[in-house]
Amino acid sequence: MIKHMLAMLRDDEGATMVEYGIMVALIAAVCIVLVTTLGKNVSNAFNSVNTAL
C-alpha cells in the first residue's frame, strides 16, 4: 500500500501539462503587455507626424 502511494506521488505526468499551461499563460500576458505598450507608442508617433504635416 505504501509503495502504491509513493508511486502516485512520484507520478508527474499531470504536472507537465499544468506547467505548459502556466507557461502559455505567462507568454500570452507578456505579449498583451508588449502589444498594448507598443500600440500606444506607435499611435503617438503617427499623431505627431500627422500634427507636423
Distance bins in CASP14 RR format, pairs under 12 A and 6 or more apart:
PFRMAT RR
TARGET T0000
AUTHOR 0000-0000-0000
RMODE 2
METHOD distances of the structure
MODEL  1
1 7 0 0 0 0 0 1 0 0 0 0 0
1 8 0 0 0 0 0 1 0 0 0 0 0
2 8 0 0 0 0 0 1 0 0 0 0 0
2 9 0 0 0 0 0 1 0 0 0 0 0
3 9 0 0 0 0 0 1 0 0 0 0 0
3 10 0 0 0 0 0 1 0 0 0 0 0
4 10 0 0 0 0 0 1 0 0 0 0 0
4 11 0 0 0 0 0 1 0 0 0 0 0
5 11 0 0 0 0 0 1 0 0 0 0 0
7 13 0 0 0 0 0 1 0 0 0 0 0
8 14 0 0 0 0 0 1 0 0 0 0 0
9 15 0 0 0 0 0 1 0 0 0 0 0
12 18 0 0 0 0 1 0 0 0 0 0 0
12 19 0 0 0 0 1 0 0 0 0 0 0
13 19 0 0 0 0 0 1 0 0 0 0 0
13 20 0 0 0 0 0 1 0 0 0 0 0
14 20 0 0 0 0 1 0 0 0 0 0 0
14 21 0 0 0 0 0 1 0 0 0 0 0
15 21 0 0 0 0 0 1 0 0 0 0 0
15 22 0 0 0 0 0 1 0 0 0 0 0
16 22 0 0 0 0 0 1 0 0 0 0 0
16 23 0 0 0 0 0 1 0 0 0 0 0
17 23 0 0 0 0 0 1 0 0 0 0 0
17 24 0 0 0 0 0 1 0 0 0 0 0
18 24 0 0 0 0 0 1 0 0 0 0 0
18 25 0 0 0 0 0 1 0 0 0 0 0
19 25 0 0 0 0 0 1 0 0 0 0 0
19 26 0 0 0 0 0 1 0 0 0 0 0
20 26 0 0 0 0 0 1 0 0 0 0 0
20 27 0 0 0 0 0 1 0 0 0 0 0
21 27 0 0 0 0 1 0 0 0 0 0 0
21 28 0 0 0 0 1 0 0 0 0 0 0
21 29 0 0 0 0 0 1 0 0 0 0 0
22 28 0 0 0 0 0 1 0 0 0 0 0
22 29 0 0 0 0 0 1 0 0 0 0 0
23 29 0 0 0 0 0 1 0 0 0 0 0
23 30 0 0 0 0 0 1 0 0 0 0 0
24 30 0 0 0 0 0 1 0 0 0 0 0
24 31 0 0 0 0 0 1 0 0 0 0 0
25 31 0 0 0 0 0 1 0 0 0 0 0
25 32 0 0 0 0 0 1 0 0 0 0 0
26 32 0 0 0 0 0 1 0 0 0 0 0
26 33 0 0 0 0 0 1 0 0 0 0 0
27 33 0 0 0 0 0 1 0 0 0 0 0
27 34 0 0 0 0 0 1 0 0 0 0 0
28 34 0 0 0 0 0 1 0 0 0 0 0
28 35 0 0 0 0 0 1 0 0 0 0 0
29 35 0 0 0 0 0 1 0 0 0 0 0
29 36 0 0 0 0 0 1 0 0 0 0 0
30 36 0 0 0 0 0 1 0 0 0 0 0
30 37 0 0 0 0 0 1 0 0 0 0 0
31 37 0 0 0 0 0 1 0 0 0 0 0
31 38 0 0 0 0 0 1 0 0 0 0 0
32 38 0 0 0 0 0 1 0 0 0 0 0
32 39 0 0 0 0 0 1 0 0 0 0 0
33 39 0 0 0 0 0 1 0 0 0 0 0
33 40 0 0 0 0 0 1 0 0 0 0 0
34 40 0 0 0 0 0 1 0 0 0 0 0
34 41 0 0 0 0 0 1 0 0 0 0 0
34 42 0 0 0 0 0 1 0 0 0 0 0
35 41 0 0 0 0 0 1 0 0 0 0 0
35 42 0 0 0 0 0 1 0 0 0 0 0
35 43 0 0 0 0 0 1 0 0 0 0 0
36 42 0 0 0 0 0 1 0 0 0 0 0
36 43 0 0 0 0 0 1 0 0 0 0 0
37 43 0 0 0 0 0 1 0 0 0 0 0
37 44 0 0 0 0 0 1 0 0 0 0 0
38 44 0 0 0 0 0 1 0 0 0 0 0
38 45 0 0 0 0 0 1 0 0 0 0 0
39 45 0 0 0 0 1 0 0 0 0 0 0
39 46 0 0 0 0 1 0 0 0 0 0 0
39 47 0 0 0 0 0 1 0 0 0 0 0
40 46 0 0 0 0 0 1 0 0 0 0 0
40 47 0 0 0 0 0 1 0 0 0 0 0
41 47 0 0 0 0 0 1 0 0 0 0 0
41 48 0 0 0 0 0 1 0 0 0 0 0
42 48 0 0 0 0 0 1 0 0 0 0 0
42 49 0 0 0 0 0 1 0 0 0 0 0
43 49 0 0 0 0 0 1 0 0 0 0 0
43 50 0 0 0 0 0 1 0 0 0 0 0
44 50 0 0 0 0 0 1 0 0 0 0 0
44 51 0 0 0 0 0 1 0 0 0 0 0
45 51 0 0 0 0 0 1 0 0 0 0 0
45 52 0 0 0 0 0 1 0 0 0 0 0
46 52 0 0 0 0 0 1 0 0 0 0 0
46 53 0 0 0 0 0 1 0 0 0 0 0
47 53 0 0 0 0 0 1 0 0 0 0 0
END
